[in-house]
Amino acid sequence: MHDVAVGKDDVLHFVTWGGGGWGDALARDPELVCKEVRRGLVTAQGARRYGVVCSEEGALDGAATEELRSELRSTREEPLPLFNRGGEMEELLANSLAETGLPAPTPPLAV
């Protein structure tokens, strides 16, 4: 489910993986990326896409993170857009496992 009807006083809570695409991925707070690993939203391997090195349990390796980010910055194209949706929804869902190490999210449950 990708479109959810929302009424007055409804509360929606979305937890997404990977920082949602806002801004420069290499500027994301490494501790927050590691928190996503601890929550199971991103794997340790997936965190490396944001230039963050952490253990499978989500413990940050600060020195390795700085080294990886420096390497990634030196090889990427500029300028980066402020917001990158990553493509159409079907493409995002199809690529979820390969890009994050996790299966695509499931539709929300009505409670």
C-alpha positions in Angstrom: 0.0 0.0 0.0 1.5 3.3 -1.1 -1.4 5.7 -0.8 -3.0 5.8 2.6 -6.2 7.9 3.3 -5.6 10.1 6.3 -8.5 11.6 8.3 -8.6 14.2 11.0 -6.7 13.1 14.2 -5.2 10.1 12.4 -1.6 9.4 13.3 0.8 7.7 10.8 4.2 6.5 11.8 6.6 5.6 9.0 10.0 4.0 9.6 12.1 3.9 6.4 15.5 2.6 5.7 18.6 4.5 4.6 17.8 8.1 5.5 15.0 8.7 3.0 17.1 10.3 0.2 17.3 13.8 1.6 20.6 15.6 1.1 24.1 14.2 0.8 24.3 10.6 2.0 27.9 11.2 3.1 26.8 14.0 5.4 24.4 11.8 7.4 25.2 11.4 11.0 27.1 8.1 11.3 25.6 7.4 14.7 22.1 7.6 13.2 23.0 5.3 10.4 24.4 2.8 13.0 21.1 3.2 14.8 19.3 2.1 11.6 21.6 -1.0 11.6 20.7 -1.7 15.3 17.0 -1.4 14.4 17.3 -3.7 11.5 16.4 -1.1 8.9 19.8 -1.3 7.1 22.5 -3.9 7.2 26.1 -3.1 8.1 26.9 -3.7 4.4 24.1 -1.3 3.4 25.4 1.4 5.8 28.6 1.5 3.7 26.6 3.0 0.9 26.3 6.0 3.2 30.0 5.9 4.0 29.5 4.4 7.4 31.4 1.5 8.8 29.9 -0.3 11.7 29.7 -3.8 13.1 26.7 -6.1 12.4 25.5 -5.0 15.9 25.6 -1.3 14.8 28.8 -0.2 16.7 30.4 2.7 14.8 34.0 2.5 13.6 34.7 6.3 13.4 38.2 6.1 11.8 37.1 3.6 9.1 34.0 5.7 8.4 36.1 8.9 7.8 38.5 6.9 5.5 35.6 5.4 3.5 33.8 8.7 3.2 37.0 10.4 1.9 37.4 7.6 -0.7 33.7 7.8 -1.7 33.9 11.7 -2.0 36.9 11.4 -4.3 35.2 9.1 -6.8 31.7 10.4 -7.0 30.2 12.9 -9.5 29.1 16.3 -8.4 26.8 18.1 -7.9 24.4 15.9 -5.9 20.7 16.8 -5.9 19.2 17.9 -2.6 16.6 15.1 -2.9 16.9 11.8 -4.8 13.8 9.6 -4.6 15.7 6.8 -6.2 13.2 6.1 -9.0 9.7 4.8 -9.2 8.1 2.8 -6.4 8.2 -0.4 -8.3 12.0 0.0 -8.9 12.6 0.9 -5.3 10.8 -2.2 -4.1 12.5 -4.4 -6.6 16.0 -3.1 -5.6 15.4 -3.0 -1.9 17.2 -6.3 -1.1 20.2 -5.6 -3.3 20.6 -2.0 -2.1 19.9 -2.3 1.6 20.4 -6.0 2.3 16.8 -6.2 3.5 13.5 -7.2 1.8 11.1 -4.5 0.6 8.8 -3.1 3.3 5.4 -4.6 3.6 2.1 -2.6 3.5 1.0 -1.0 6.8 -1.4 -2.8 9.0 -4.6 -1.1 10.1 -5.1 -1.2 13.9 
